[in-house]
Amino acid sequence: MDSVFIATLTYTVPIEQVDVLLADHLAWLKAGHENGHFLAWGPNNPRDSGTIFIRATDRAEAEAVTATDPFLVGNVATITITEWTPRFIGPGLEALSG
C-alpha cells in the first residue's frame, strides 16, 4: 500500500534564480502527476518555499522521485520529506488517503 509524503522545497537563492527553472520544474511536476506520484503542489506564502504531496510505496521511492526535481538539480532549493499519516480526509480529498 502506498503512503503519502509531504515534500517541502526551501529556496536557497533569490526568487529570481528560482524563476529561471520554474518552467522546467512545472513540467516535472505535471509528469509526476501523470505517472501517479504527485497529488498536489504549490508555492508557500511567503514565496520562500513550496510543497508537494507525493504518493510512494516508501520513503526511498519518494526520495528517488524528488531527486530529479530541476530545483534540486539546479541547486536553488533543498528538500525535506515527511511521511504523513492522515487521520481524517474530507470529501473530495480521497486521493490523499494513500
Salt bridges, closest charged atoms under 4 A:
ASP19 OD1 - ARG47 NH2 2.50
GLU61 OE2 - HIS37 NE2 3.71
ASP69 OD1 - HIS25 ND1 2.79
